[in-house]
Amino acid sequence: MSHPHHAGLPAQAAAGAESGRGAGGLLRILGYPLALDRQYQPDTHMWVLPAGPGLVRIGMDALGIETSGTLAQLSFRAAGTGLAAGRPFGELEAAKFVGPLVSPVTGTLVTVNEAVAADPGLAEQDPFGAGWLIEAAVAGAAHDLPGLLADPDEITAWFAGKVEEYRLSGVIAQ
């Protein structure tokens, strides 16, 4: 039985996607969890989930985290700091990558997830749940933000393509 969101996927990717959803509504694509209830910024692997009127929760998907390597430290700008899409809201230090955490939205940083700042491993263990990074206030509708993938079919195809690309280039294991 195939999942309806696998339509349009390359046969290889569709075959690697497990049918049905696991705990928390997660779909597995080629061995990696993916949540289709949120929007994604493909270049940064950041996800955006509406968290209330004018409020979004932001995190990094499991593939983005794995390609960074084991997380050593996450640091964030202070609450009240302005955010601009494409600009840093914090820093990530990991085994394979040290650099900025880039905001997928424009708005104001409202809340930092202190639990993930204290224990970056939480982002690796539960990237779509307890491992979220920040919450931000945004202007306009939180479900219709510019520059983000929102269509489940587009998200699934992008994600499966990235897994294949990273495997072929040796960024992640086969």
C-alpha positions in Angstrom: 0.0 0.0 0.0 1.5 3.3 -1.0 1.1 6.6 0.9 -0.8 9.3 -1.1 2.1 11.7 -0.6 4.4 9.4 -2.6 2.7 10.4 -5.9 5.2 12.0 -8.2 8.2 10.6 -6.4 10.9 8.8 -8.3 10.2 5.1 -8.1 13.4 4.6 -6.0 12.3 7.3 -3.5 8.7 6.0 -3.3 10.0 2.5 -2.7 12.1 3.8 0.2 9.3 5.6 1.8 7.4 3.5 4.3 3.7 3.6 4.0 1.6 5.1 6.9 2.7 7.4 9.6 4.6 6.7 12.8 4.2 8.4 16.2 3.5 12.1 15.9 2.4 11.9 12.3 5.9 11.3 11.0 6.5 9.7 7.6 9.7 7.9 6.9 11.5 8.7 3.7 14.5 6.6 2.8 15.0 5.9 6.5 14.6 9.5 7.7 11.6 10.9 9.5 9.7 13.8 7.9 6.7 15.7 9.3 4.3 16.9 6.6 2.3 19.2 9.0 4.8 22.1 8.6 6.6 24.2 6.0 10.3 23.8 5.0 13.1 26.1 3.9 14.9 23.7 1.6 18.3 25.4 1.6 18.7 25.3 5.4 16.6 22.2 6.3 14.6 24.5 8.7 11.0 23.7 9.4 8.3 26.2 10.4 5.1 25.2 12.3 2.3 27.5 13.2 2.2 27.7 17.0 -0.6 30.2 17.5 -1.9 33.5 16.0 1.1 35.2 14.4 3.5 32.7 16.1 5.6 30.0 14.6 7.9 27.3 16.0 11.2 26.7 14.1 13.4 23.7 14.1 15.8 21.7 11.9 14.8 18.5 10.1 16.6 15.2 10.9 18.5 15.2 7.6 19.9 18.7 8.2 21.0 17.6 11.7 22.6 14.4 10.5 24.6 16.2 7.8 26.0 18.5 10.5 27.2 15.6 12.6 26.9 15.2 16.3 25.7 18.4 17.8 28.0 19.9 20.4 26.4 23.3 21.0 23.5 25.4 19.9 23.4 29.1 20.8 20.6 31.6 20.0 20.0 35.3 19.8 18.1 36.8 22.7 14.3 36.9 22.9 13.1 40.2 21.4 15.8 40.1 18.6 14.5 40.9 15.1 14.7 38.1 12.6 15.2 38.4 8.8 14.7 35.4 6.5 18.1 34.3 5.3 19.9 35.8 8.3 21.3 34.1 11.3 19.3 33.6 14.5 21.9 31.5 16.3 25.0 29.3 15.9 25.5 25.6 15.6 28.6 23.7 16.5 28.8 20.1 15.4 31.2 17.4 14.3 31.0 18.2 10.6 29.8 21.8 10.6 30.2 25.1 12.6 28.1 28.0 11.4 25.0 30.0 11.5 21.4 28.8 12.1 19.6 30.7 9.4 16.1 32.0 9.9 13.4 30.8 7.4 11.2 33.8 8.4 11.1 37.5 9.1 9.8 38.5 12.5 10.8 38.7 16.1 12.4 36.0 18.2 10.0 35.4 21.1 11.2 32.2 22.8 14.3 30.1 22.8 14.0 26.4 23.6 16.2 26.4 26.7 16.1 22.6 26.9 17.7 22.2 23.5 20.2 24.9 24.3 21.2 23.0 27.4 21.2 19.6 25.6 21.7 19.8 21.8 21.2 16.0 21.6 17.5 16.7 22.1 17.4 18.1 18.6 18.9 14.9 17.2 16.6 12.6 19.3 13.3 14.5 18.6 13.8 17.1 15.8 10.1 17.5 15.1 9.0 17.6 18.8 11.0 18.5 21.9 14.0 19.4 19.8 12.5 22.6 18.3 14.8 25.6 18.4 12.9 28.9 18.7 9.5 30.5 18.4 9.0 33.7 16.4 6.3 36.3 16.0 5.6 36.8 12.3 3.4 39.3 10.4 0.6 37.8 8.3 -0.6 34.2 8.2 1.8 31.7 9.8 0.6 29.0 7.3 1.5 31.1 4.2 5.1 32.4 4.6 7.2 33.3 1.6 10.0 31.1 0.4 8.9 28.0 2.1 7.7 24.6 0.7 4.2 24.0 2.0 2.7 21.3 -0.4 3.2 17.8 1.1 4.0 16.4 -2.4 6.7 19.0 -3.0 8.1 18.6 0.5 8.3 14.8 0.1 9.9 15.0 -3.4 12.5 17.6 -2.2 13.4 15.6 0.9 13.7 12.3 -1.0 15.9 14.0 -3.6 18.1 15.5 -0.8 18.6 12.1 0.8 19.6 10.6 -2.5 21.9 13.5 -3.3 23.6 13.4 0.1 24.1 9.6 -0.2 25.5 9.8 -3.7 28.0 12.6 -2.7 29.0 10.7 0.5 27.6 13.3 2.9 25.6 10.5 4.6 26.0 6.8 4.6 24.3 4.6 2.0 
